[in-house]
Amino acid sequence: MTRYPDIPKPIRSGIVVVSPDTGTPQRIIVLQFNPDTLERSIAPQSAGDGGDAGGGGTGSGDRNEALRLKGPAQESWKFTAEIDATDQLEIAAPDGIHPQLATLEMLVQPTTAQLRAASKLTQKGSIEISPIEMPLTLFTWGSKRVMPVRLTELSVNESAFDVDLNPIRASLSIGMKILTVSDLPAGHRGADLYMAHLAQKERLAAGARGAGLGALGLGGVGLVTGRG
């Protein structure tokens, strides 16, 4: 009998690999433990990126472009994921955590079938071979953060092994770039998913509690408009 039946089961973060054509999930990767911290970096795509040249305010950018954006901000995430077979002793693990590690590594690797197909095209004398297209990858962090991503970093630190030298504990440093409509072709399923992710941000921002100018020590509208 469960001792505390009213305690909600925590939602896990994870990665979903889907077909860009049908949207059908091809693989679902649930992180064993939710990361303790997330490092997010957001860089705006400013139209006037010339910036200030540092010569007493004589910037080299176009002044008419200073407040314009070329597209969605470029966002990257970094976090550390833990995998520990000893925390799941009730599940048989004859290969240790090799399967979990291989699943993550295949997110940045073409398959043998794709490599053989590319090799056959080369042998047939194809002058130009298109780069191998990977499935669409989504990162999920609860229902409010579901976004298309591309893995940019996967660093594995294996720290424990069984008697057959299968890894049974590892720490993974994972970096990913959020794919926006600037990265994907028009009509791509990933572009639609990014737009849904951005719309979620807009809804959350609309629900933020506002404040008055007095909280900033500003006594009137003239201090903001420059007209006093």
N, C-alpha and C positions, 0 to 999 in steps of 0.2 A: 504494500500500500504506500502511495506517495505521502510523504509526511506533510508537505506544504503544497496542496493541490492548486492553490490560488496564485502561486508565483508564476508570472508569465514566462514562457520559454523565450530566451533571447534570440533575436534575429541575427543571422550570420551574414557577414559580407562575403562577396565571392565574385567569380568571373563566369560569364555565360558566353559560349561560342555559338553564334547563330549563322545560318545561311543568309548571305546578303540578298539572295533572290527570293526565297520563300519566307524568311524570318523564323524558320523552324530551329529551335535549340538543338545543336549538335552535341554539345557537352556542357555540363554544369559543374563548376569547380567551387566547392564551398570551403572557405578557409576554416581550418580547425579551431583557431582562436581569433577573435577579432583583434586587430592591431591596437596597441595602447595609444599610439599617437599617429597623426596624419600630418605630413608636411605638404602644403599646397602652395604653388607659385603661380601667380596670375600676372601676365604682362599684356598691357593693352596694345593693340595694333593702331598706333597713332599715324595719321596721315602726315603730320609735320614732324617727322622723326629727326629732322636735321638738328634740332635742339639748340642750346646756347653754346656758342663757340668759346665762352669764357673770357671774352674781351670787353668787359664792362657792359654786358647786356646786348652786344651785337650778335644776336643769334643767327645761325646760317639757315634755319628752317623758314618755310613760307609762313608768314604771319596769318594768312587767310586760312591755313590748314591746322592751326594750333589746337583747335577744339574739335577737329574732325577725326572720325575713326574709319579705318579701311575695312574693318571686319570684326568678328568676335575676338575677344581676348584669347591669347594663347595660355592655356592652363596645364600645369603638370602636377602630378601627385607622386609622393614617395612615402613608403611605409615599410615596416618590418613584419613579416609573417612567420609564425612558428609552426613547425610540424613535429609531433612527438608521438611515436607509436606506443610508448610506455603508458600514455594516458588513455589508450584504448586497448587494454589487455584482453577484453572480451572479443575483439575482432582478430581473426587469424591474419598474421602478416609474415608469410614465409620469405618475402622479398624485402622486408623492412619497409621503409618509406620510398623505395625506388619508384613505385608506380606514381605516387603523388608528385615526386620531383620530375619524373619524365613527362607527366601531363602538363606541368607548367612550362617545362623547357620546349615542348612541342608548340607552344604559342608563338615562339620566335624561330621555328625551324620549318622548312618545307618538308613534305613527306617524301618517302623514297619513290612513290609512284610519280610525284610531280617532277622529281629530279631525273628519273628515267625518261619521262616524256620530253623534258627539255633536252636531254642528251640525244634522243632519237631525232629531234628536229635539227640539232647541230650536225648529226651524221648525214642527214638528208640534204645538207647544204643550205639550210635557212640562213639568210644573211643577218636578220634581226630577230631576236627571240625576246618576247615580252617578259618582263619580270614576273615571277610567280606571285599570284594573288592569294593572300591568306584569307581565311574566314573572318567575318566581322566579330570583333571581341567587345563585349560590354562589361563594365565594372559596376557592381551594385554595392551601395552602402545604404541600406534601408530603402524604403519606397520613394524617398525624396531625392535620391541620388542614383540615377541609372543613366549611364553615359557611354557612348562609344569611345574606345581607347585603343592606343597602340603601345605595346610594351617597349620601353626604351632601355630598361636596365633589369637584369636578373642576376643577382650575386648570391651564391649559396655558401653557407658556412655549416658544414656537417660536423657535429660535435659528439656523437656517440654511435657505436656500431655493435651489431650482434656477433656471435662467434663465426659467422660466415662472411663477416665484413660488410654486411648490408647496413646502410645507414638507418638509424632508428630515431635520430633527433637532428633537426636542422633549423637554422635561422636563415630566412631569405630576405634580402633587401630588394624590393620591387619598385621600379620607377615606371611611370606611364604618362603618356601625353593624351589629353582629351582631344578627340578628333571633332572638328567643327565643320560648318558648311564651307569654310575656306579650304579645308583639306580633302573634302569628298565631292564627287561629281553631283550635279543637280539630279534629283530623283533617286539618289542612293538611299537605301533604308537607313544607313547610319546617319545621314544628314537629317532625316526626319526625326530620328531618335534624339539627335543633338538639339533640334528645335524644341522638342518636348521637354528636354532637360533645362533649356534656357527659359522656357515658359514657366517651369516650376520655380526657378529663381525669381522671376518677376512676381509670381503670386506670393512667395515668401517675403519679398521686399515690400510688397504692398501692405502686408500685415504688420510691418514694424511700427512701433509706437513713435510718433513724431514728437518734436520738442519746439519750444519757442526760442526766439533770439535772445531772450533774457538769460537763458541757461549758458549762453556763450559770452555774456557780459556786453551784449550789443543792445543799445537802448532804442534804436529805431531803424526803419527801413532804409533811411538815407545812408547809414553806415555800410549797408550791403550794396546798394545801387550806386554809391559814389555821388549821390546828389543830396546835399544837406542844406 
